[in-house]
Amino acid sequence: MDLFLLLFLICPVIVLILSAAGFFLFPKWYVMPLVTFAVFTVLMFVFFNQSFIIWVVMYTCLSAVITFLFTFIRKRKLTA
Protein backbone atom coordinates (compact mmCIF):
# COMPACT_ATOMS: atom_id res chain seq x y z
CA MET A 1 0.00 0.00 0.00
CA ASP A 2 1.22 3.47 -0.81
CA LEU A 3 2.26 5.43 2.29
CA PHE A 4 0.99 8.69 0.79
CA LEU A 5 -2.48 7.22 0.33
CA LEU A 6 -2.44 5.84 3.85
CA LEU A 7 -1.38 9.11 5.51
CA PHE A 8 -3.55 11.52 3.55
CA LEU A 9 -6.70 9.57 2.80
CA ILE A 10 -7.23 6.34 4.70
CA CYS A 11 -6.15 7.34 8.21
CA PRO A 12 -8.01 10.69 8.25
CA VAL A 13 -11.20 9.03 7.03
CA ILE A 14 -10.86 6.36 9.71
CA VAL A 15 -10.28 9.05 12.35
CA LEU A 16 -13.33 11.01 11.16
CA ILE A 17 -15.63 8.00 11.22
CA LEU A 18 -14.40 6.61 14.54
CA SER A 19 -14.42 10.02 16.23
CA ALA A 20 -17.99 10.64 15.14
CA ALA A 21 -19.11 7.17 16.22
CA GLY A 22 -17.13 7.33 19.44
CA PHE A 23 -18.69 10.66 20.37
CA PHE A 24 -22.12 9.05 20.45
CA LEU A 25 -20.82 6.13 22.52
CA PHE A 26 -18.76 8.26 24.92
CA PRO A 27 -20.21 11.80 24.96
CA LYS A 28 -17.25 13.29 26.84
CA TRP A 29 -15.20 15.44 24.46
CA TYR A 30 -11.80 14.14 25.55
CA VAL A 31 -12.34 10.38 25.19
CA MET A 32 -11.93 9.96 21.43
CA PRO A 33 -8.88 12.24 21.07
CA LEU A 34 -7.19 10.24 23.85
CA VAL A 35 -8.11 6.95 22.19
CA THR A 36 -6.86 8.27 18.85
CA PHE A 37 -3.59 9.38 20.42
CA ALA A 38 -3.09 6.04 22.14
CA VAL A 39 -3.89 3.94 19.06
CA PHE A 40 -1.70 5.92 16.69
CA THR A 41 1.15 6.02 19.21
CA VAL A 42 1.10 2.23 19.36
CA LEU A 43 0.97 2.09 15.57
CA MET A 44 3.93 4.44 15.44
CA PHE A 45 6.08 2.13 17.55
CA VAL A 46 4.92 -1.05 15.82
CA PHE A 47 4.77 -0.13 12.12
CA PHE A 48 6.39 3.27 11.61
CA ASN A 49 9.38 5.20 12.89
CA GLN A 50 9.70 8.16 15.27
CA SER A 51 8.93 10.70 12.55
CA PHE A 52 5.30 9.48 12.55
CA ILE A 53 4.75 11.43 15.80
CA ILE A 54 3.81 14.44 13.65
CA TRP A 55 0.95 12.45 12.16
CA VAL A 56 -0.08 11.19 15.60
CA VAL A 57 -0.48 14.80 16.73
CA MET A 58 -2.32 15.77 13.52
CA TYR A 59 -4.78 12.88 13.80
CA THR A 60 -5.35 13.66 17.48
CA CYS A 61 -6.09 17.29 16.60
CA LEU A 62 -8.46 16.15 13.86
CA SER A 63 -10.26 13.93 16.34
CA ALA A 64 -10.52 16.80 18.83
CA VAL A 65 -11.94 19.11 16.16
CA ILE A 66 -14.56 16.52 15.21
CA THR A 67 -15.61 15.96 18.82
CA PHE A 68 -15.81 19.72 19.47
CA LEU A 69 -17.91 20.09 16.34
CA PHE A 70 -20.31 17.39 17.47
CA THR A 71 -20.43 18.90 20.97
CA PHE A 72 -21.30 22.28 19.48
CA ILE A 73 -23.99 20.76 17.26
CA ARG A 74 -25.47 18.81 20.17
CA LYS A 75 -25.60 21.90 22.43
CA ARG A 76 -27.09 24.01 19.66
CA LYS A 77 -29.74 21.37 18.93
CA LEU A 78 -30.68 21.16 22.64
CA THR A 79 -31.14 24.93 22.93
CA ALA A 80 -33.15 25.27 19.72
N, C-alpha and C positions, 0 to 999 in steps of 0.2 A: 504494500500500500504506500502511496506517495505521502511523505511527511507533510508537505504543503497542504494537501487536501485534508489530512487529519487535523492539523493545527488550526486552519482557517475555516473549515466547514463542518466537519463531523463533530469535533469536541464542543464548539459553541452551540450547535443545535442540540446536542445531548444535554449540555448545561441548561439551556433555555427550557427544554421539556421537563427535565428533572426538577429544576427550581420551581417551575410553575406547579407541577404535581406535588412536590414536597411542601409547598406553601399551604396547600389545602389539607395535607395530612398533619403538618406541624405548623400551626398558624403564627408561631413566634418568628420574628424577622431574622433572627441570627442563626437559626438551625441549619438551613440549607447552605448559606455561605460557609459555615464551619464544616459541614459534610463535604462540600465541594473542595474546600482546602485540604481536608484530610485525605480524600480519595486521590486527588491529583498529586499530592505530596508522595503518597505511596507509589503511584504510577511513575513519578519522577525517579524514585530510587530503584524501582524494579526494571523499567523499560528504557528510560531516558538518562541523560546526564544532568549535571548540576545547572547547566544553562537553561533547563526547562523551568526553573523557578520563576522566571519572568511570566511564563504562560500560566503557571499555578496562580500567581497573583492576578493576572488578567481574568482568568476564569472565575476566580473568587469575587472579583469586583463585578463581573457580569452577573453572577448569581445574586449578589447584594442588590444590584440595580433592579433586577427582576422582582425580588421579594419586596423591595420598597415600592415598586410600581403596583404590585398586587395589594400591598397594604394601603396605599393611597386610594386605589380603586374601591377596595372594600369599605374604607371609612367614608368615602364620598357616597357610595351606594347606601350605606346605613343612614346618613344624614339626609339624603334626598327623599 
